[in-house]
Amino acid sequence: MIHTGEFFMKYDEINYWSEVKLDIIKEYASLYSRIISTQKDPSFLHIYIDAFAGAGVHISKTKGEFVPGSPLNALLIDPPFKEYHLIDLKEEKVDNLREIASQFENVTVHQGDCNELLLNDIFPRVQYKDYKRALCLLDPYGLHLNWNVIETAGKMKTIEIFLNFPVMDMNMNVLWKNPDKVDKRQLERMNAYWGDASWRKAAYDTTGNLFGFEEKTGNEEIVQAFRDRLRNTATFEYVPEPIPMRNYEGATVYYLFFAAHKPPANDIVSYIFKRHQNRGIS
């Protein structure tokens, strides 16, 4: 427990793969802000959005030390973004974020469901005609994000996203060998994240099965199907191969996706992903 202000804050402990993710996002966000800030047109305004911001600070499980979270990393970038929007559902984390944000300018901390706040309050601020652009981090712990947020970001043409694709949550709760035994509530979570039930075509296959039974496919099939969905349905023009975030046993915990509309963004993130893809793997 750490005393912060008038309350005791229990910070989330994160594993090394989360630290890798934070480094990737920090590296790209810094380049993104630098590039946008060099635009000759002063009307250009760039916004940082963190939909599952947490408390802003974590504790490293490997080092036992404080680790800046994605919001604090973004706030420390130079040149800074013109606006910051940080969202979390939990009151104690929002209070901690507000204390951190009080030291910076142009930061709005929102408490509530990001699926509603993004669509109703924040994304409408990033209009193409107003020369506004945004980098948005969608990093849920599991299947807590709705597809219409992702699709809206893609179709606006002004927002680049980093996205946590929580394949471990999917495998544990939805993508079972016998899909008929999956709890209805878990299916609803999966449908909400994917946008419909078309994920079943990627997750199960009857090819080569004499009796037409559904057989579970692997992670790669469903990841590639979602990548296609980002390009074809959400209409992001560039979606590089996502980077798998692996645990100590080498199992993939989640995939980190990036999606954008500009070739340089695709090239930069592809390079960053390649540099970090084997970190922590012995």
Secondary structure, 3 states (H helix, E strand, C coil): CEEECCEEECCCEECHHHHHHHHHHHHHHHHHHHHHHCCCCCCCEEEEEECCCCCCEEEECCCCCEEECHHHHHHCCCCCCCEEEEEECCHHHHHHHHHHHCCCCCEEEEECCHHHHHHHHHHHHCCHHHCEEEEEEECCCCCCCCHHHHHHHHHHCCEEEEEEECHHHHHHHCCCCCHHHCCHHHHHHHHHHHCCCCHHHHHEECCCCCCCCCEECCHHHHHHHHHHHHHHCCCCCECCCCEEEECCCCCEEEEEEEEECCHHHHHHHHHHHHHHCCCCCC
